[in-house]
Amino acid sequence: MKAITVTLEKGKETKGTYRFDSPDPNAPITSIYVRKSAFEGSAVPARIVLTVQEP
C-alpha cells in the first residue's frame, strides 16, 4: 500500500476538538478531528499535513 498524504485546513471548532478539512472534496480523506489537548501549550496551526501508511 502506498502512503496517502493530504493537506487539511483548520475549520470548525467544537468543545473538545478542532476539525481540519480538505479544500479538495475529492481527497481520499476529507476531514479529521483532533483533540484540543494535542495542541496544549502551542498555537493551533492553520494547516496540517496528514500521512497515512501501512506499517
N, C-alpha and C positions, 0 to 999 in steps of 0.2 A: 504494500500500500504506500502510495506517495503521500507526502505531507500536504496538509491543507493550511494555507495562510490567508487570513482575512484581516483587513484593517477596519476597526469599528470606532464609531464616534459616540461620545457621551450624549445620551438622550435623557429619558425620563429618570427621575429620582423618586424612590419610594422611602418609606420609613427606615428600612434597614439595608437597602441596596441601591446601587446605581445600575441603570440599564445602558448598555452600549449597543448601538445599532449600525448595521452596514448601510452605506448610502446606495449600494447596489442591490436591488430587490431580487436579483438572480444569483446572489452569492450563495455558496454552499452552507454558510452559517449567517443568519440574518440578524440575530440578536443574542446577547448573553447578559445575565445578571451577575454582578459582583458585589459581595458584601462590603458595606462601608468600612468594616474593620480591616479589610485588606489594604486600605489606604491610610490607616490611622497614623498620624504623625507626619504625613506628607500631603502635598497638594493632589487633588484628583486630576488625572490627565484628561485633556480634551479628546484624546485619541489613543487607542491601544492597538497592538498587533497581536493577534491570537494565532498560534500554530498548533495544529492537531496532527499527531503522527502516531503510528503504531509502535510500541516499544520493541 
